[in-house]
Every structure is written in structure tokens, then in C-alpha cells.
Amino acid sequence: MLIRQYPVDWVTRPEGWRYAPTYFEAPENEWLSVPATEGELGKPDDFPTFGWDNEYGSLPISVKEFEASRNLITNVEFEEFVKTGGGYTQEGLWTEEGWTWRSKFEVTHPKFWVPEGGSFRYRAMFDELAMPLSWPAEVNCHEAEAYCTW
């Protein structure tokens, strides 16, 4: 994350470095209904693997019915939110905290999207690439919540 914020000419791609397959068609996505349920967060004190202190204990929860996408949201799907959905200009799509963040930093697209002539390139670890439209969109929680509201 931090390396990707440096200018590209400040970093050197290691010999043999390869990115994941980039240019293939994004899968068709669909929204699935998930029924309401009761659950419990946390783990018991004697849980056999490592856990942070705030992971222990028990918290009963009620989860309301919701929808989820079958596949991860891809860059091509998120691009529609950015370009045609007006996602970064519609305050009503954002939580109060999210809109404050978006406004304070004048955010108009995901962090690692680089504007170029009405489109975007993708800032990868060591390079700027043609936008890998089939890759999952990398956004923060504010952007993800606004997208889901949209």
C-alpha cells in the first residue's frame, strides 16, 4: 500500500516479477439474497490459534436480510459507479463519515486509479498498467458502502 503511493520512477520492479493474469473478461455477476439470521462474534478463551485481545469473548448479533454479489466487484463494475453512476458526487449514497472523508480529500475515484484522458490506468506495485477491468476493485469501506447503496 505504501510503496504504491510513491511515484513509479522511485521504485524498481524486481527481476522476474509478474502480475496476475490481467486481461480476461470479468465474470457475469449476480446479486444473491441472504436471509436474516442470528449469530455470534468472538472466540472462546481456549481457542487453539492466535487471536488479538479484542477477538475473544462472545457477542450475540442479529443480521438483517441483505444482498451480496456472487463474485467480488470488479474494476469494470466499479467504473460504472464512478463514471455513469456519479458515485463520488451524490452525497446521499455515502454515510456521513464517508462523505466527510470524500469531501475533505476531494476524492473522485479509487486511490490506485490514475486518470488518463477520460479513462483510468491502474497503479500496481511497480508500474502503471492499462486498467485490469476483470480484477477486484480495491476500495476502502466508505467507497464500498457508497457502491452498495448505489
C-alpha positions in Angstrom: 0.0 0.0 0.0 2.7 2.5 1.0 5.0 1.6 -1.9 2.1 2.1 -4.4 1.9 5.7 -3.2 5.4 6.5 -4.3 5.9 7.8 -7.9 6.5 4.9 -10.3 10.0 6.2 -11.1 11.0 5.8 -7.4 10.5 2.0 -7.4 12.1 -0.8 -9.4 10.4 -3.9 -10.4 12.4 -6.9 -9.1 13.8 -9.3 -11.8 11.2 -12.0 -12.6 8.3 -10.0 -11.1 5.0 -10.9 -12.7 1.5 -9.7 -12.1 -1.6 -11.9 -12.0 -3.3 -12.6 -15.4 -4.7 -9.2 -16.3 -6.8 -9.0 -19.4 -9.6 -11.5 -19.4 -13.3 -10.9 -19.4 -14.9 -10.2 -16.0 -17.4 -12.9 -14.9 -21.1 -12.1 -15.0 -22.1 -11.1 -11.5 -25.4 -11.5 -9.8 -26.9 -10.4 -6.5 -28.0 -13.0 -4.1 -30.5 -12.6 -1.2 -29.1 -13.6 2.2 -31.8 -14.3 4.8 -31.8 -12.7 8.2 -30.1 -14.8 10.9 -28.8 -14.8 14.4 -25.1 -15.3 15.0 -22.3 -14.8 17.5 -19.0 -13.0 17.1 -15.9 -13.8 19.0 -13.9 -16.9 20.1 -13.5 -18.7 23.3 -10.6 -18.1 25.6 -9.2 -21.6 24.9 -9.3 -21.2 21.1 -6.3 -23.1 19.7 -4.8 -20.4 17.4 -3.6 -16.8 17.9 -6.1 -14.0 18.3 -5.9 -10.4 19.2 -7.3 -9.5 22.6 -10.5 -7.9 21.1 -11.3 -11.1 19.3 -12.1 -13.1 22.4 -15.4 -13.3 24.2 -18.9 -13.6 22.8 -21.2 -11.1 21.2 -24.6 -12.3 20.0 -25.7 -10.4 16.9 -28.8 -10.2 14.7 -28.2 -9.8 11.0 -30.9 -8.3 8.9 -31.7 -9.7 5.4 -29.3 -8.3 2.8 -28.0 -8.9 -0.7 -24.4 -9.8 -1.7 -22.8 -10.2 -5.0 -21.9 -13.8 -6.1 -18.4 -12.6 -7.2 -16.1 -9.8 -6.0 -17.0 -6.5 -7.5 -14.6 -5.9 -10.4 -13.0 -2.7 -11.7 -15.4 -2.7 -14.6 -18.4 -2.8 -12.3 -16.9 -0.1 -10.0 -16.0 2.0 -13.1 -19.8 2.3 -13.9 -20.4 3.7 -10.4 -17.5 6.2 -10.9 -18.3 7.3 -14.5 -22.0 6.9 -15.1 -23.4 6.5 -11.6 -22.0 9.7 -10.3 -20.9 7.8 -7.3 -18.5 10.4 -6.0 -20.8 13.3 -6.5 -24.0 12.0 -4.8 -23.9 12.7 -1.1 -27.0 10.6 -0.5 -25.0 7.4 -1.4 -22.5 8.0 1.4 -22.6 7.7 5.2 -22.0 11.0 7.0 -18.4 9.9 7.9 -17.8 8.7 4.3 -19.0 11.9 2.7 -16.8 13.9 5.1 -13.8 11.8 4.1 -14.6 12.1 0.4 -15.1 15.9 0.6 -12.1 16.6 2.8 -9.7 14.8 0.5 -11.6 15.7 -2.7 -11.8 12.0 -3.7 -13.2 11.3 -7.2 -12.1 7.7 -7.8 -10.3 4.8 -6.0 -6.8 5.5 -4.7 -4.9 3.4 -7.2 -6.8 4.5 -10.3 -4.8 7.0 -12.3 -7.0 9.4 -14.5 -5.9 9.4 -18.1 -8.0 11.1 -20.9 -11.4 10.4 -19.5 -10.5 6.9 -18.5 -8.2 5.3 -15.9 -4.9 3.4 -15.6 -4.2 1.2 -12.6 -1.3 1.9 -10.3 0.1 -1.6 -9.5 3.1 -2.2 -7.2 5.9 -1.2 -9.6 4.1 0.1 -12.7 1.0 1.9 -14.1 -0.9 -0.7 -16.2 -3.9 -0.5 -18.5 -6.9 -0.9 -16.2 -7.3 -4.6 -15.4 -11.1 -4.5 -15.6 -11.6 -8.1 -14.5 -9.6 -7.6 -11.3 -11.5 -7.0 -8.0 -11.9 -3.3 -7.2 -9.7 -2.1 -4.4 -11.6 0.5 -2.4 -12.0 1.5 1.3 -15.0 0.9 3.5 -16.5 4.3 2.7 -16.4 3.7 -1.1 -17.7 0.1 -0.7 -20.7 1.3 1.4 -21.5 4.0 -1.2 -21.3 1.5 -4.0 -23.6 -0.9 -2.2 -26.1 1.9 -1.5 -25.9 2.9 -5.2 
